[in-house]
Amino acid sequence: MSLLVDGYEEDWGGLWWVRIDGRAQIAEDGPELERCVELLTGRYPQERERPPTGPAIIVRVERWRYWPAA
């Protein structure tokens, strides 16, 4: 699986991207899903009131690459 995140700027000198390659699995219940929800609600307080019920995609990173224009 690959995840790609990029940042766009009108000034092309500010462009960048990050690509993460790894193996993905789906956590539908159990401790792995509980850990995903714990991490999400710890990072985003607005998720604490109504935590997601799953499933979650877990990506085990094997390689990452990046490129900044500047």
VENWOFEN-V974979 format. One record per pair of residues at least 12 apart in sequence whose C-alpha atoms are under 6 Angstrom apart, sorted by sequence separation. I is the first residue (numbers start at 1). J is the second residue. D is the distance in Angstrom with one decimal. If there is no record, write none. Layout:
I;J;D
I;J;D
//
This chain:
5;17;5.6
5;18;5.4
4;18;5.8
4;19;4.5
3;19;5.6
3;20;5.1
2;20;5.5
2;21;4.4
1;21;5.7
1;22;5.5
1;23;5.8
28;55;4.4
27;55;5.6
27;56;5.2
26;56;5.7
26;57;4.7
25;57;5.8
25;58;5.4
24;58;5.5
24;59;4.4
23;59;5.6
23;60;5.3
22;60;5.3
22;61;4.4
21;61;6.0
22;62;4.7
21;62;5.9
21;63;5.2
20;64;4.4
19;64;5.6
19;65;5.3
18;65;5.8
18;66;4.3
17;66;5.6
17;67;5.4
16;67;5.5
16;68;4.2
16;69;5.9
15;69;5.3
14;69;6.0
13;69;5.2
13;70;5.3
//
